[in-house]
Amino acid sequence: MTVRNKLYSIMRTALSASLLASIVLIGTSRVSNAQISGEVIDRFSSITQNSISNMGALGDTLWTGPLLYYTLEGTVNFFAPDGADSVLNGRGRLFSISVSPDTVVAGLGYNDDSAGESVQTGLGFHTTTDGAISWNFIPLPLDDPDSTTILYGGRLIQTVPIIVPQQSPPFDVTFSGSTIFSASWASGIRRSRDFGENWERILLPPATLRELRPNRSYDFVFDPRLDNNFLGFSVLVDRDGYVWAGTAGGINISRDALTAPADSISWSRVWAGPDIDRMLGNWVIKMRENPYDGRVWMTNWIASQGERQGVVSTADKGITFARYLEGERIYDLAFDGETIYASGDNGLFISRNNGLTWEQIGQIRSNNAIIKHSANYLSLAHTTERLWVGTTDGLASTNDKGLTWNITRVEYPLRGGNQLVPDGRDVSAYAYPNPFSPAIHEIVRFRFEATVTGMATIRLYDFGMNLIRELETDFQVITGRKYEAVWDGTDSSGRKVSNGAVFYRISVGDDHTTGKILVLE
């Protein structure tokens, strides 16, 4: 099986149906998908895509994908950094990010469609060491076609060189001082000890071994097509200087990978097992260290039959593990002291007691917007005062540990355009997406400006001007302010409407605005 097919095969693995009994459901009732939700803010500079799969944070600054935009706590706008041309003017998209004071290392990739199918492909790295004033681009490290051996412990190990960027996007990146580690799937784990000038391919133990030591002899081929433990997906340097490499074959832990020559690094491999103090699954897509107590937390996905999905943590460098959220596909983790956050296919999970019990938020809503019920919760980051949650339907944030929320989505102001389309025309109302597919989009949103103060009503009509649905407010809209409404494509009886044109009429007092959407199921 090729690396590409292996990746697709693993990602199709079904979710386990089990859930821990200690999960409490909160905020999971489906919010009405036919309502005028509340006042919204028109932003000229907002996020550029509603699907946010990668974020990084330090202090009051948040960095988001896919175009490496940033924002500051207490502000509403998002900005592009000057000089990051590979994402701003090129095809690069943010696949990973690591931040420290004044320094950012961003892993870049893109989807290559040249062969008739979309393949995730590595591009390289953007780095800054002066607080984002200037940026440097580092090409993706690849192997020479003649690099068919790798030196380890004074002996040569046969290896298959990685000579193309396809299937080698930098899924994770971290750095300590001038040493950078990247986890790039087929390219495995790479290390640079001069901040990206030169790179080394790091040998990991095969799945048949529990450790790799430079004073021993080995006979195996370093080939990612043959061994899941050579497929790099996550990497972490903990506060004690240990390096953790997560793969599709478990985790690999080294106490000397920061400082030892590449041919002398020792590794211990840890993998999933049936015992309650073992990992749940071998595909480790994210590892995070909680600064509060130094525990290392990681997501576990299913890489082969018999494994389970969920989250585990270890306080003893991988000797034993505690298990959480069994059966959930979790993408990311974040911390605020003893409060643990986990984002996944079924929403946001919060533990306020270091993992003992969990609450589930199946759908985030603010006082003026909602995240679609079908959205996946992909990424997490914590600035000084706020938790940020990246979903497939926008960016949510909270400063009170999930009690109240703000929601940011791609903005197209009613008056003028946005930072991507600065010369957009003025409109009094619009609906998006348009055309609208209830099966694909779940909801259509209407945005309008109140030209008078009063109660607002939105009436929807079919092509024969028969009333389909009426959306009302239970509050007064104010002149000059903007509002948003949602509709799920059903009539007043809950039945899906037929394909075709749907006309809408937004009324506030005697003032009316009309428009049309196309429903295509």
C-alpha positions as CSV (number, residue, x, y, z in Angstrom):
1,M,0.0,0.0,0.0
2,T,1.4,3.4,-1.0
3,V,1.9,6.2,1.6
4,R,-1.0,8.1,0.0
5,N,-3.4,5.2,0.1
6,K,-2.3,4.4,3.7
7,L,-3.2,7.9,4.7
8,Y,-6.6,7.8,3.1
9,S,-7.3,4.3,4.5
10,I,-6.5,5.4,8.0
11,M,-8.7,8.6,7.7
12,R,-11.7,6.4,6.7
13,T,-11.5,4.3,9.8
14,A,-14.8,4.5,11.7
15,L,-15.3,6.1,15.0
16,S,-15.7,4.0,18.1
17,A,-19.2,4.3,19.5
18,S,-18.2,4.3,23.2
19,L,-18.2,7.4,25.4
20,L,-17.0,7.9,29.0
21,A,-19.9,8.0,31.4
22,S,-18.4,11.1,33.0
23,I,-19.2,13.4,30.0
24,V,-21.9,15.9,30.8
25,L,-23.7,17.4,27.8
26,I,-24.1,21.2,27.9
27,G,-25.4,23.4,25.2
28,T,-26.1,20.5,22.9
29,S,-29.7,21.1,22.1
30,R,-30.1,22.1,18.5
31,V,-30.5,25.9,18.3
32,S,-33.4,27.0,16.1
33,N,-32.2,27.1,12.6
34,A,-34.9,29.6,11.5
35,Q,-34.5,32.8,13.5
36,I,-33.1,36.3,13.5
37,S,-30.3,35.8,15.9
38,G,-29.0,39.3,16.8
39,E,-26.8,42.3,16.0
40,V,-23.5,41.7,14.2
41,I,-20.4,43.9,13.6
42,D,-19.2,44.7,10.1
43,R,-15.5,44.1,9.9
44,F,-13.4,45.2,7.0
45,S,-10.5,43.0,8.1
46,S,-11.6,39.6,9.3
47,I,-10.6,36.0,8.9
48,T,-10.3,34.9,5.3
49,Q,-11.8,31.4,5.5
50,N,-14.4,30.0,7.9
51,S,-12.6,26.7,8.3
52,I,-9.8,27.3,10.9
53,S,-7.6,24.1,11.3
54,N,-4.4,25.7,12.6
55,M,-3.8,28.4,15.2
56,G,-0.9,29.5,17.5
57,A,-1.0,31.9,20.4
58,L,1.4,33.7,22.8
59,G,0.4,36.4,25.2
60,D,-2.3,38.6,23.7
61,T,-1.6,37.6,20.1
62,L,-3.4,34.9,18.1
63,W,-2.2,33.6,14.7
64,T,-4.7,31.7,12.5
65,G,-4.7,29.9,9.2
66,P,-5.0,29.5,6.4
67,L,-3.3,32.8,5.5
68,L,-1.3,33.4,8.6
69,Y,-3.4,36.3,9.8
70,Y,-3.1,37.6,13.4
71,T,-5.3,39.5,15.9
72,L,-4.9,40.9,19.4
73,E,-7.1,40.4,22.4
74,G,-9.6,43.1,22.8
75,T,-9.7,44.0,19.1
76,V,-12.1,42.8,16.3
77,N,-9.9,42.9,13.2
78,F,-7.5,40.4,11.7
79,F,-4.3,41.5,9.8
80,A,-1.9,40.0,7.4
81,P,1.8,40.3,8.3
82,D,4.0,42.3,5.8
83,G,6.4,40.1,3.9
84,A,4.8,36.7,4.3
85,D,4.5,36.4,0.6
86,S,4.3,32.6,0.2
87,V,0.9,32.7,1.9
88,L,-0.3,36.2,1.0
89,N,0.6,36.1,-2.7
90,G,1.4,32.4,-3.2
91,R,-0.2,29.0,-2.9
92,G,1.1,28.3,0.6
93,R,-1.4,27.7,3.5
94,L,-0.7,27.3,7.2
95,F,-0.3,23.7,8.2
96,S,1.4,24.2,11.6
97,I,2.8,27.0,13.7
98,S,5.1,27.4,16.8
99,V,5.5,30.8,18.6
100,S,7.7,32.3,21.2
101,P,8.5,36.0,22.1
102,D,9.3,37.8,18.8
103,T,9.7,34.4,16.9
104,V,7.3,32.5,14.7
105,V,7.9,29.3,12.7
106,A,5.1,28.5,10.4
107,G,4.9,25.3,8.4
108,L,3.4,25.8,4.9
109,G,1.8,23.4,2.5
110,Y,-0.8,23.3,-0.3
111,N,-3.1,20.9,-2.1
112,D,-1.6,19.7,-5.4
113,D,-4.3,18.8,-7.9
114,S,-1.9,18.4,-10.9
115,A,-2.3,14.6,-11.1
116,G,-6.1,14.7,-11.1
117,E,-6.6,14.2,-7.3
118,S,-5.9,16.5,-4.4
119,V,-2.7,15.6,-2.6
120,Q,-1.4,17.5,0.5
121,T,2.0,18.8,-0.4
122,G,4.8,20.5,1.5
123,L,6.0,24.0,0.6
124,G,8.4,25.0,3.4
125,F,8.4,27.4,6.3
126,H,8.0,31.1,7.1
127,T,10.0,32.4,10.0
128,T,10.4,35.7,11.8
129,T,12.7,36.6,14.7
130,D,11.8,40.2,15.1
131,G,8.2,40.2,16.1
132,A,6.8,39.8,12.5
133,I,8.5,42.9,11.1
134,S,10.4,40.8,8.5
135,W,10.0,37.2,7.3
136,N,12.2,34.6,5.8
137,F,11.1,31.7,3.6
138,I,12.8,28.3,4.0
139,P,12.1,25.7,1.3
140,L,10.9,22.3,2.3
141,P,13.8,20.0,3.0
142,L,14.0,17.0,0.6
143,D,16.6,14.2,0.1
144,D,19.1,13.8,-2.7
145,P,18.0,10.9,-5.0
146,D,21.3,9.2,-4.2
147,S,20.7,9.3,-0.5
148,T,19.9,5.6,-0.1
149,T,21.6,5.1,3.2
150,I,21.6,7.0,6.5
151,L,24.4,6.9,9.1
152,Y,23.4,5.7,12.6
153,G,25.7,4.6,15.4
154,G,28.6,4.4,12.9
155,R,26.7,2.0,10.6
156,L,24.7,2.5,7.4
157,I,21.0,1.9,7.4
158,Q,19.3,1.4,4.1
159,T,16.8,4.2,3.4
160,V,14.3,5.4,0.7
161,P,15.0,9.0,-0.1
162,I,12.0,11.4,-0.1
163,I,12.6,13.5,-3.3
164,V,9.2,15.0,-3.9
165,P,7.1,17.3,-1.7
166,Q,3.8,15.5,-2.2
167,Q,2.6,13.7,1.0
168,S,5.2,15.7,3.0
169,P,3.3,18.8,4.4
170,P,4.7,20.0,7.7
171,F,1.8,18.8,9.9
172,D,3.6,20.0,13.0
173,V,6.6,22.2,13.9
174,T,8.3,23.2,17.1
175,F,11.6,24.9,18.0
176,S,13.9,25.4,21.0
177,G,16.5,28.1,20.6
178,S,17.9,27.7,17.1
179,T,16.8,24.0,16.8
180,I,13.7,23.3,14.7
181,F,11.8,20.0,14.4
182,S,9.2,19.3,11.8
183,A,6.8,16.3,11.4
184,S,6.1,16.0,7.7
185,W,4.3,12.6,7.2
186,A,6.3,10.8,4.4
187,S,9.4,12.9,5.2
188,G,9.1,11.8,8.8
189,I,10.9,13.9,11.5
190,R,13.4,16.5,10.3
191,R,15.7,18.6,12.4
192,S,17.6,21.8,11.8
193,R,20.1,23.1,14.4
194,D,20.8,26.4,12.6
195,F,17.2,27.7,12.4
196,G,16.4,26.3,9.0
197,E,19.7,26.7,7.1
198,N,20.4,23.0,7.0
199,W,18.2,20.0,7.8
200,E,18.8,16.4,8.9
201,R,16.5,13.4,8.5
202,I,16.0,11.8,11.9
203,L,15.9,8.0,12.1
204,L,13.1,6.6,14.3
205,P,12.8,2.9,15.5
206,P,10.7,0.7,13.3
207,A,7.4,-0.7,14.6
208,T,9.2,-4.0,15.4
209,L,11.5,-2.4,18.0
210,R,10.8,-0.7,21.3
211,E,13.9,1.4,21.3
212,L,16.8,2.7,19.1
213,R,20.3,3.0,20.5
214,P,23.4,4.1,18.6
215,N,25.6,1.4,20.3
216,R,23.5,-1.5,18.7
217,S,23.4,-3.0,15.3
218,Y,20.2,-3.0,13.2
219,D,19.0,-4.5,10.0
220,F,15.9,-2.7,8.6
221,V,15.0,-0.3,5.8
222,F,14.0,3.3,6.6
223,D,11.0,3.3,4.3
224,P,7.8,5.2,5.2
225,R,5.8,3.0,2.8
226,L,6.5,0.0,4.9
227,D,6.3,1.2,8.5
228,N,3.7,3.5,10.2
229,N,6.3,4.7,12.8
230,F,8.2,6.4,10.0
231,L,5.2,8.6,9.2
232,G,5.6,11.8,11.2
233,F,2.6,13.8,12.3
234,S,3.4,15.6,15.5
235,V,6.4,16.8,17.5
236,L,7.0,18.4,20.9
237,V,9.9,19.6,23.0
238,D,8.9,19.5,26.6
239,R,10.1,21.7,29.4
240,D,12.7,19.2,30.4
241,G,14.2,19.1,26.9
242,Y,12.8,15.7,25.9
243,V,11.7,15.4,22.3
244,W,8.4,13.6,21.5
245,A,7.7,12.4,17.9
246,G,4.2,11.4,17.2
247,T,3.6,9.1,14.2
248,A,1.0,6.7,12.8
249,G,2.8,4.0,14.8
250,G,2.8,5.6,18.3
251,I,5.1,8.0,20.0
252,N,8.9,8.1,20.2
253,I,10.6,9.9,23.1
254,S,14.2,11.0,23.3
255,R,16.2,12.8,26.0
256,D,19.1,13.8,23.7
257,A,17.5,14.6,20.3
258,L,17.9,18.4,21.0
259,T,21.7,18.1,21.4
260,A,23.1,14.8,20.1
261,P,24.3,14.3,16.5
262,A,21.7,12.9,14.3
263,D,23.5,9.5,14.1
264,S,23.6,9.2,17.9
265,I,20.1,10.0,19.0
266,S,18.5,7.4,21.3
267,W,14.7,6.8,21.1
268,S,12.2,4.8,23.1
269,R,9.0,3.9,21.3
270,V,5.6,3.7,23.0
271,W,2.5,2.2,21.4
272,A,-1.2,1.4,22.1
273,G,-2.3,-1.6,24.0
274,P,-5.3,-3.1,25.8
275,D,-4.2,-2.3,29.4
276,I,-5.9,0.8,30.9
277,D,-2.5,2.5,31.4
278,R,-1.6,2.3,27.7
279,M,-2.3,4.5,24.8
280,L,-5.7,4.1,23.1
281,G,-4.5,4.4,19.4
282,N,-1.3,4.7,17.6
283,W,-2.0,7.6,15.3
284,V,-0.9,10.7,17.3
285,I,-1.8,13.9,15.4
286,K,-1.4,16.4,18.3
287,M,0.8,16.5,21.4
288,R,0.6,19.4,24.0
289,E,2.3,20.0,27.3
290,N,0.2,21.6,30.1
291,P,2.4,24.3,31.6
292,Y,0.4,23.9,34.8
293,D,1.9,20.5,35.8
294,G,4.1,19.4,32.9
295,R,1.8,16.5,31.9
296,V,1.9,15.7,28.2
297,W,-1.4,15.2,26.5
298,M,-2.0,13.7,23.1
299,T,-4.8,12.8,20.7
300,N,-5.0,9.1,19.7
301,W,-6.6,8.1,16.4
302,I,-7.1,4.6,15.0
303,A,-4.2,3.4,12.8
304,S,-5.1,-0.3,12.6
305,Q,-7.7,-2.7,13.8
306,G,-8.2,-3.1,17.6
307,E,-7.2,0.5,18.4
308,R,-9.5,3.2,19.8
309,Q,-9.8,6.9,19.6
310,G,-9.6,9.5,22.4
311,V,-7.1,11.4,24.5
312,V,-4.4,10.2,26.8
313,S,-1.9,12.0,29.1
314,T,1.3,11.0,30.8
315,A,3.2,12.4,33.8
316,D,6.1,10.0,33.7
317,K,7.5,10.4,30.2
318,G,5.3,7.8,28.6
319,I,5.6,4.9,31.1
320,T,1.9,5.1,32.0
321,F,-1.1,6.9,30.6
322,A,-4.5,8.1,31.7
323,R,-7.3,7.8,29.3
324,Y,-10.1,10.3,28.5
325,L,-13.0,10.8,25.9
326,E,-12.7,7.2,24.6
327,G,-14.5,7.0,21.2
328,E,-14.1,10.7,20.3
329,R,-12.1,11.8,17.4
330,I,-10.1,14.8,18.9
331,Y,-8.1,17.2,16.8
332,D,-6.5,19.6,19.3
333,L,-5.9,20.4,23.0
334,A,-5.5,23.5,25.1
335,F,-5.0,24.4,28.7
336,D,-5.8,27.0,31.3
337,G,-4.4,25.7,34.6
338,E,-6.4,22.7,35.6
339,T,-9.0,23.4,32.8
340,I,-8.4,21.1,29.8
341,Y,-10.0,21.8,26.4
342,A,-10.4,19.2,23.6
343,S,-11.9,19.9,20.2
344,G,-13.2,17.2,17.9
345,D,-15.9,16.0,15.5
346,N,-18.6,16.2,18.2
347,G,-17.9,19.7,19.5
348,L,-15.8,21.1,22.4
349,F,-15.0,19.2,25.5
350,I,-14.1,20.9,28.8
351,S,-12.7,19.5,32.0
352,R,-12.4,21.9,34.9
353,N,-10.6,19.4,37.1
354,N,-7.6,18.2,35.1
355,G,-9.5,15.5,33.3
356,L,-11.6,13.9,36.0
357,T,-14.9,14.9,34.5
358,W,-15.9,16.5,31.2
359,E,-18.6,18.7,29.7
360,Q,-19.5,18.7,26.1
361,I,-20.6,21.7,24.1
362,G,-22.1,20.3,21.0
363,Q,-22.9,23.6,19.4
364,I,-21.4,27.0,20.2
365,R,-23.7,30.0,20.1
366,S,-23.3,33.7,21.0
367,N,-26.0,36.3,21.5
368,N,-25.9,37.1,17.8
369,A,-24.6,34.1,15.9
370,I,-24.3,30.3,15.9
371,I,-21.8,27.7,14.8
372,K,-23.5,25.2,12.6
373,H,-24.6,22.0,14.4
374,S,-22.7,19.9,11.8
375,A,-19.4,21.8,12.2
376,N,-16.2,20.0,13.3
377,Y,-14.1,21.6,15.9
378,L,-10.6,21.5,14.5
379,S,-8.1,23.7,16.5
380,L,-7.6,25.4,19.8
381,A,-5.4,28.2,21.2
382,H,-5.3,30.2,24.4
383,T,-4.2,33.8,24.6
384,T,-3.8,35.6,27.9
385,E,-7.5,35.9,28.6
386,R,-9.3,34.0,25.9
387,L,-9.8,30.5,24.5
388,W,-10.1,30.4,20.7
389,V,-11.8,27.5,18.9
390,G,-11.3,27.0,15.2
391,T,-14.2,25.2,13.5
392,T,-15.3,24.4,10.0
393,D,-17.9,27.2,10.4
394,G,-15.9,30.1,11.9
395,L,-13.8,31.1,14.9
396,A,-15.3,31.2,18.4
397,S,-13.7,32.7,21.5
398,T,-14.6,32.9,25.2
399,N,-13.0,34.7,28.2
400,D,-15.1,32.9,30.8
401,K,-14.2,29.3,30.1
402,G,-17.1,28.6,27.8
403,L,-20.0,30.3,29.6
404,T,-20.4,33.0,26.9
405,W,-19.0,33.2,23.4
406,N,-18.0,35.6,20.5
407,I,-18.1,34.2,17.0
408,T,-16.1,35.5,14.0
409,R,-16.8,34.5,10.4
410,V,-15.7,35.7,7.0
411,E,-17.1,39.2,6.8
412,Y,-18.5,41.0,3.7
413,P,-19.8,44.3,5.1
414,L,-23.0,45.7,3.8
415,R,-21.2,49.0,3.2
416,G,-18.2,48.3,0.9
417,G,-16.1,45.2,0.7
418,N,-13.4,43.6,2.9
419,Q,-9.7,43.3,2.9
420,L,-9.8,40.7,0.1
421,V,-12.4,42.7,-2.0
422,P,-11.8,46.3,-1.0
423,D,-14.0,47.9,-3.7
424,G,-17.1,45.9,-3.0
425,R,-20.4,47.6,-3.6
426,D,-22.9,48.8,-1.0
427,V,-26.0,46.7,-0.4
428,S,-28.9,46.8,2.1
429,A,-29.1,43.1,2.5
430,Y,-27.7,39.8,1.2
431,A,-27.9,36.1,1.7
432,Y,-25.1,33.6,1.8
433,P,-24.2,31.0,0.6
434,N,-26.2,31.6,-2.6
435,P,-27.0,29.2,-4.2
436,F,-27.9,27.3,-1.0
437,S,-27.9,23.5,-0.5
438,P,-29.5,22.5,2.8
439,A,-27.6,19.1,2.7
440,I,-24.2,20.7,2.1
441,H,-24.5,24.1,3.9
442,E,-27.1,23.2,6.6
443,I,-28.1,26.9,6.9
444,V,-28.3,30.0,4.8
445,R,-27.6,33.4,6.6
446,F,-29.3,36.7,5.9
447,R,-27.5,39.9,6.8
448,F,-29.3,43.2,6.8
449,E,-29.2,46.8,8.1
450,A,-32.1,48.2,10.1
451,T,-33.1,51.5,8.4
452,V,-35.7,52.2,11.2
453,T,-36.1,51.1,14.8
454,G,-38.7,48.4,15.4
455,M,-39.5,44.7,15.3
456,A,-38.0,42.9,12.3
457,T,-39.6,40.1,10.2
458,I,-38.2,38.0,7.3
459,R,-40.8,36.3,5.1
460,L,-39.7,33.6,2.6
461,Y,-41.8,32.9,-0.5
462,D,-41.7,30.3,-3.2
463,F,-41.7,31.1,-7.0
464,G,-45.6,31.3,-6.8
465,M,-45.2,33.9,-4.0
466,N,-46.7,31.4,-1.5
467,L,-45.5,32.0,2.1
468,I,-42.9,29.3,3.1
469,R,-41.6,30.6,6.4
470,E,-41.6,33.6,8.6
471,L,-38.7,34.6,10.8
472,E,-39.2,37.1,13.6
473,T,-37.3,38.8,16.3
474,D,-38.2,38.9,20.0
475,F,-36.2,42.1,20.3
476,Q,-36.2,45.5,18.7
477,V,-33.7,46.3,16.0
478,I,-32.0,49.7,16.0
479,T,-31.6,52.1,13.1
480,G,-28.2,51.8,11.5
481,R,-27.2,48.6,13.1
482,K,-26.6,45.3,11.3
483,Y,-28.3,41.9,12.0
484,E,-28.1,38.3,10.9
485,A,-30.7,35.6,10.5
486,V,-30.5,31.9,9.7
487,W,-32.8,29.5,7.8
488,D,-32.4,25.8,7.4
489,G,-34.3,25.3,4.1
490,T,-37.6,24.0,5.7
491,D,-41.1,25.4,5.7
492,S,-43.2,26.2,8.7
493,S,-44.1,22.5,9.1
494,G,-40.4,21.4,9.1
495,R,-40.5,20.0,5.5
496,K,-37.7,20.7,3.1
497,V,-38.6,23.2,0.4
498,S,-38.3,22.3,-3.3
499,N,-35.5,23.3,-5.5
500,G,-35.8,26.6,-7.1
501,A,-35.9,30.3,-6.3
502,V,-36.9,31.5,-2.9
503,F,-37.7,35.2,-2.4
504,Y,-37.1,36.9,0.9
505,R,-38.7,40.1,2.2
506,I,-37.1,41.8,5.2
507,S,-39.5,44.2,7.0
508,V,-38.9,46.6,9.8
509,G,-42.0,48.7,10.3
510,D,-43.0,50.1,7.0
511,D,-39.5,49.7,5.5
512,H,-38.9,46.6,3.3
513,T,-35.9,45.0,1.6
514,T,-36.2,42.2,-0.9
515,G,-33.9,39.6,-2.4
516,K,-33.7,36.1,-3.9
517,I,-31.8,32.9,-3.1
518,L,-31.6,29.7,-5.2
519,V,-32.2,26.4,-3.4
520,L,-30.3,23.5,-5.0
521,E,-30.5,20.2,-3.2
